Amino acid sequence: MILIDHAREIHTQMRGGGYDRVPLSEDLVWVNIGSPELLDLNHALDELGALDAGKVQLVELRYFLGCTAEETADLMQVSKATVDRDLRFAKSWLYRRMHPGIVEDVA
């Protein structure tokens, strides 16, 4: 929630404030902290959560908490292969939800 509140605050200020955009993660380079895309990501995560809460939990563990794939697999009590596969799906789903009409391999 802290990142979402921060993005909302930044979004209400004048644009072009002279700050550098920092990727949320190297794997999610299309979402920057403090950008309006972070709010879109939050909405997309809510939608994905309605379909499959486990995939949202994977994204949160890997990208918001910084867990490795192995740590995530241990926490979720699944194999690393399942984490990798489900994460590829979640990233692709989120990207397509946030960028409709653009087809790109995000895996």
Secondary structure, 3 states (H helix, E strand, C coil): CHHHHHHHHHHHCCCCCCCCCEECCHHHCCCEECCHHHHHHHHHHHHHHHHCHHHHHHHHHHHHCCCCHHHHHHHHCCCHHHHHHHHHHHHHHHHHHHCCCCCCCCC
